[in-house]
Amino acid sequence: MRDFSWKYFAMTGDVDAYLLYKESDGTPELSITSEEEEPVEYEENE
């Protein structure tokens, strides 16, 4: 199954196939987290 998911990903670029490949490897998938940033205040030029 691992070889199939890699070949399918290589042929199509399907992200789900890549995630299936990585999951079968035992590697946890990457999670994208966004840290809350403080809002930037800009001064208005008159």
Residue pairs with C-beta under 8 A, 6 or more apart in sequence:
1 20
1 24
2 21
2 24
2 25
5 17
5 18
5 20
5 21
5 24
6 17
6 21
8 14
8 17
9 17
9 18
9 21
19 29
22 29
23 29
